[in-house]
Amino acid sequence: MGHLKSLNLPEAGGTPARDAVQAPSSGSRAWIWVVVAALAIGGFWYYRSAHSKDAADAAAAPATGGKAGGKGPGAGNFTVPVVVAAATKGDLPVYLNGLGTVTPLNTVTVRSRVDGQLINIAFQEGQFVRAGELLAEIDPRPFQVQLAQAEGQLAKDVAQRKDAEVNLERYKLLFQEGVIPKQQLDTQAASVGQSDGAIKSDQSQIDNAKLQLTYSRITAPISGRVGLRLVDPGNMVHATDANGLVIITQVQPIAVIFTLPQDQLPQVFDKLHKGLAQLPVEAYDRDNVAKIAGGKLLTIDNQIDTTTGTYKLKAVFNNEDNSLFPNQFVNTHLLVDTKRNLSLVPLAALQRGPQGTYVYTVSAGNTVKIQNVTVAQTTAGMVGISDGLKPGDVVVTDGQDKLQDGTKVVPNQASAATSSNSTGTAAAPVADPSQSNSAKRSSGHTPGAKP
């Protein structure tokens, strides 16, 4: 039995039983930790999701006024701040608008009419000159010499004629006495006639020399504004020079040539040829905002441009303040008619829809109503209504995008500068601080608002 004990076999109720109990105990603790970790992760995720939802609700609350979906007490009770203007009675002019170019009535390139050296420039560049004023001088000495020669030749021929005339008188006495033949008398008479011809030729030479001497002084042929000089003193100038000395443009008065569509020709042609009064024309700047000058229609062209379908017209302006400049681009407004006794409202009040043109009128209780109107004329930011509106009616000029028939509004009168704006765009009014919150709430949740 001793050798069996040396094998160290486990005894009953010894170490194996204890090991079996210990192994399951350590495994159970590991699973418990796994479950705890899973619960912790789930709790953290739930808390994060709930917190994010609360933050989103809090951010959305101011936009909805603290009422989900716009629901709650008083959600439909709101007013819309608008800008209004009262309709007035008056006349509205009818203008035809075109594009024009300022053109001088006369343009002259001043050239020399004789050849010679330019010795003097008597004008300042850009100066206004009168017709007949001295502009430049050419050396006159060669022409003075020619004049002296012609005058000397005239004196010589006059003396020869006197001698021939005296001889003719002698020959007449001798012929009467029969001393000389008739042929000699006739020859002497012819000599006197030749002297007369020479005298006339000499006189024409004198006149020509004086004319050349006059041409050596170059004067302004018209009144106007001179440009930059094209030749400097000291240069030789010739009558055949192409460029000339200077260019003069007549700017008082001045013309504007503009075009209109051919469809408008009968209306203008009829007014022009009735001759009752000249049609007024106004010139505006490039942006068609500021008026530059006013003038009268002079005439129309005798043909239509087939490439553009337009015809040319010419208007004349006094241009006393020199506001118009040659080759300047302008917008022209030609007054051809005037519509009388219309209801006038700003252009911003006019709306268009499937039912036609209409306006929003403000009635008693500050509620708006859709009013169909008939437009007679639109000019310079104003609309003339011939039917559907009467003077004194209050119309909405700004804020119509939030309105429908029956909407309550808070009317604000447009300022004088806004109502007279030629573009017809009304400026936004200064909102009342007590109404700012209601305006914000109604900006995005207006029931039944027009798109």
Secondary structure as UniProt FT lines:
FT   HELIX           2..5
FT   TURN            6..7
FT   TURN            12..13
FT   HELIX           15..63
FT   TURN            64..66
FT   HELIX           68..70
FT   TURN            73..76
FT   STRAND          80..86
FT   STRAND          88..104
FT   STRAND          107..110
FT   STRAND          116..121
FT   TURN            125..126
FT   STRAND          128..129
FT   TURN            131..132
FT   STRAND          134..138
FT   HELIX           141..177
FT   HELIX           182..215
FT   STRAND          217..219
FT   STRAND          224..226
FT   TURN            233..234
FT   STRAND          236..237
FT   TURN            239..240
FT   STRAND          246..249
FT   STRAND          254..261
FT   HELIX           262..264
FT   HELIX           265..274
FT   STRAND          280..284
FT   TURN            286..287
FT   STRAND          291..305
FT   TURN            306..309
FT   STRAND          310..317
FT   TURN            320..321
FT   TURN            326..327
FT   STRAND          329..346
FT   HELIX           347..349
FT   STRAND          351..353
FT   TURN            354..355
FT   STRAND          356..363
FT   TURN            364..366
FT   STRAND          367..372
FT   STRAND          374..379
FT   TURN            380..381
FT   STRAND          382..387
FT   TURN            391..392
FT   STRAND          394..398
FT   HELIX           400..402
FT   TURN            405..406
FT   STRAND          408..413
FT   HELIX           416..419
FT   TURN            422..423
FT   HELIX           433..435
FT   HELIX           436..444
FT   TURN            447..448
//
